[in-house]
Amino acid sequence: MKKKRNAKLIYLAVLLLAAAAAVVFFLNKDTIVIDLKGNETIHVEYGSGLPEADIKAYKTGTLLRFQKKEIEVKTESDVKLNEPGTYTIRYTAETDGVREEKTQTVIVEDTTPPVITLKTDPEHYTPFNHPYEEEGFTAEDVRDGDLSASVVSEEKDGVVYYTVTDSSGNTAKAERTIVYDDRTPPVLTLDGGAQVFVYNGDPFEDKYTAVDDCDGDVTGKVTVSGQADTNTNGSYTLTYTVTDAHENTATAERTVVVRARSLESEIKDFSKVIYLTFDDGPGRYTAQLLDILKKYDVKATFFVTAQFPRYLPLITREDAEGHTVAVHTFSHRWKDVYSSPEIYWADFDKMNEQIEKYTGKRSNIFRFPGGSANTVSKKYCKGVVSAVAQQAAQKGYVYYDWNIISGDSGNTEDTNQIYRTVITHIASNTAKGQPSCVLQHDIKDYSVAAVEGIIQWGLQHGYTFLPLSENSPTMHRTIAN
Ligand code: ZN
């Protein structure tokens, strides 16, 4: 009996279960689940990619959840990764007449600040008390690109602060500590230069300045060793030293040459006299030459011509600045000048009229074209130089030759060679106890360029430069025609 009852119970239970299963089965409906895995809203950094979308959809039952069949998801997106903003991605899945859709919000945003890169030169330093001199920088932004031009920098208490903000409002900052140092000695400037010429008895005012890049004016710190005795002719060396606050030292040296202010009449030893003479001008380089002579207060002699009429007015300056203006020739055409003594004198007078026009007086000093020893005149008139020389003495004119040929008339165009030739011959004249009369041409630039060196050398070696006068040594050579 008991067995029968048990079987009844089991049957009932099975029936109930079957009924429940039927209810579940009939109530269960197909549905689609799109699983965003919590990513309903995502943030995407400008310039990066969308994250891998691990989004799945499956069909399942409302009650029979264990049923799962993965189905395809369709994606519809308006996301622009290169434009910050809020976008929507729409996911759709559909099967067997059941449809589901879900949206995801995508926020594209730029939160990355630009990158400032500072350029640094390991050798660079800023002198004390100076503003920082920028070594350079760049700024790059993911969205805006090169922002170097937008960087703002500010120097404060030895630090430079750099700031730049991109168009999304992200700010980058950088700073550099300025390296201060002083590696530069002061600059010593000697007024009047490294070589000064003073007349015996005149005062020598030693003027100089020293300026340091960090310390400013340090003239007061200059020490001078050596002394110039302006009452004794000679060459004196002065040494200037100055040290800045950071132990950088500058030195300079100058020579002070004390020379005699001599009159020709007072000269006893002519071997230390130099007569600089310039033929064939005035011309293009005469003004320049006059400037050099003026700088050293050296007087010379100009044997003038009218070959370059526009420069004739310079004769006035030659005379006014204490030089001797003397006759060379008006035309400088040997063929004409030497065709007869009469023609020679006609040309001579014509030139002397020009001299009178520009100086108010005539000259009684002259130099033969080619010098008194020239042989070319033989071609045009035999004995013409001899005749003119004789007549000159009667007329009260004195002619001058030279004893040093600079070589500027055909031998060389090299300034240094002219300089060497001239000083070598002066020294050898001195050794022979003779004065020096140098022939140069102020219409040759390379010759004019040698004059300053010749003067400096002469003054340093105790020579006196004088203009020719009627009483000067004539340096006559032997007349050849
Ligand atoms: Zn000449």
Residues whose N, C-alpha, C, O or C-beta is under 5 A from the ligand:
A	BS01	ZN	D279 D280 P369 G370
